[in-house]
Amino acid sequence: MKPRSSMSEPAGLFDGVLARGDVQTRLSDAAWLAALLEVEAALARAGAAAGIVPAGAAAAIDAACDAKAFDVADLSAAATASGNPVVPLVQRLRSIVPDHVAPYVHKGATSQDIMDTAAMLVAHRALVPLLADLRGAADSAAGLARAHRDTVMAGRTLLQQAVPTTFGLKAAGWMVGLDEAATRLAEVRATRLAAQFGGAAGTLAGLGGAGVDVAARLAAELGLAAPVLPWHAIRTRPVELACALGEAAGVTAKVSRDVTLLAQNEVGEVSEETPGGSSVMAHKRNPIAAVSAAACAAQAPGLVATLLAAMAHEHERAAGAWHAEWRPQRELLVATGSAVAWMRDCLEHLVVHPEAMRANLDPLLGRLGGYAGAPDVGLAGPLVDRALAARPDREGPREDRPKGREESGGRDE
């Protein structure tokens, strides 16, 4: 079997299968640390722009927010004393800067402000390769739909042959689902991943009336959306991200299910260009990309449910509920990103066998009374044309950094 390429080197035993592609590299501990420090630096710059932090102090804080001066293991160990890694990070940051600068570190913020904003920033970055793979998979499905617009096959309902259809129409259905999932995720990325800044109880106290200005400038510095109010206890944003990821995983699972069924020996209507082998059965030709996509996608529903369950935040800031989001959000991004990366691989290298499709269809045609000419596939061809013509005009996230704006905009990283 020819080795499959992966954009990143697997770090763990299962990562080659369950953490495929570039999404997981943007969710590492190092990526999280960098995001936390970037938020602290952006907060200092926002305070300086609003006139409540001296420019020299902001510059010193910005310079001190260097990940090389921090150790993830130390922060993790120290986090047990406060319940989150921001407290020891801020303590370390204050110890690095000059004494007269230390009071301006983390000014006006609470730990949740930094964690929530970093979580949005990390997700914003991770969605770049995820969306690229999702759209790549949709493009491959579009190519299959176009190439096999008129390739007849048996339509199947309740896992039984039903009436004739075309493989082009099946692939067009995959394309539409993948495109719709990409559109939804892109919308969430652009408009719903927002900076968080409210202070201890969401009142923006201690900033001399400049809190709203600082919050807006913080969002602009990071290229995230600027919310109307702090959202400490209203968790629609993380859940909208989770549900959009769940949709993408669900569509991917549907396509992978179709491919694995069509690739069965008894059906043989599609195969993967580089199938997987078996440890004991030399004859096996497993559709391993589709299988792996299904395995990754299967993890998503439980993770989405965990984030939904964590929505009940009491009063102004919750005891434990926001902490419960950190790991499942990261795992959901990894699982969905991996599923989509595998699905792109699958569809880019899918081999279609029209002769097997026709051979499997002929007994059905006999049961239906036979056809003097071509099988009746209804409007399958025009429906493929319609779906291809209706594809969204879209431009993927770029690696630049446009400024945020009120309840919209986004960080293209």
C-alpha positions, 0 to 999 in steps of 0.5 A: 500500500502506498503511504498516505500523505499528511500535512503534519507529522503525527505526534501520538499513537492514534494521531495518524488516524484521528488527528489528520491534517493541519487543524490539530497543529493549530490546537496544540498547547503551544498554540493555546499559550501563544493565543493567551499571550497574544490576548494579554498583549492586545489588551495592553495595546488596546488600553494604550489606544484608549488612554488608560495604559501608558504607551511605554508600559504597553510596549513593555507588556507586548515585548514580554508576551514571548512564549519562550519565557513561559513553560506549559507544564509549569502553568498547568501545575500552577493552575491547580491553585486557581482553577485556570492557567491564566492566573499563573500566566499573569503572575509570571508576566508581571514578574517579567516586566518592570515594577512600574509596568506590572499594574498595567498587566491584565488591566481591567480583565478577569481570567475568563476574559483571557480564556474565552478570547483565546479560545475564540482566537484558537478556533478562528485559526483552526477553521482556516485549514478545516474550511480549506479541506471541507471546500476541497472535498466539496470541489471533488464531489462537484468534479464527480457529479460533473463527470458522472452526470449521466452514469446510471446506477441503482438508487437505494432506499432502506438499503434496498434497490429502489429505482434508477438514479445517477452517480452524478446526482449522488455526488451532487448531493454530497457536494451540496451538503459539504458546501452548506456545512462550509457556508455555515462554518464560515458564517460562524467564523466571520460573525460569531467568534467574538472577543470577551472583555467584561472584567470581574462581573461583566460591568467593565469596572475599574477602567474609568469609563473606558471599558467599552472603548477598550473592549472594542479596541481589543476585538479590533486588535485581534480581528475578532467580532466585538460583542454588544455585551460581555458574554461570560454567562451566555454561551451561544457563541461556543455552542454555535461553533460546536453545532456548525462543527457537528453539522460538518462532521455529520455530512462527512459521516454521511458521505463516508457511509455511502462510500464504504457501502458502495465499496463493498465487494458485493457492490464494487461500484467505487473504490479508493485509489490507495486502499488499506490492507489487513494484518492477516488478510492479504486480499483485503482492499479497505476504503481506509480514508472513508473508514477513518473519516467515519471514525473521526466524525463519530466522535463529534455528537458527544462533544457537541452534547457536552458543550450544549450541556455546559451552557447553564452558567449561573449568575454573572460567571459560572463555577465550572461550566466555562472550564468544562468547555476547554477540552471538548471544544479542542477535541471537537475541532480536531475530530471534525478537522480530521474527518474532513481532511480524510474525506477530502483525501477520499473524494480526491482519489475515489475511483468510480466503476460505471460497469459495476453500477450498470451490472448491479442495475440490470437485475433491478431493471428486469424486476421493473419490467425492463427498458427498451432504451435508457433507464428512466432516471427522471430529472437526475441530469438537470438536477445535477446541472442545477446543483452545480450552477447554484454552488456558492461563490466563496473565497476561503479564509486568508492568512492576513488579519483584517480588523474586527468590527461590531458583531461581524468581521473576523480574523483571517489567519 
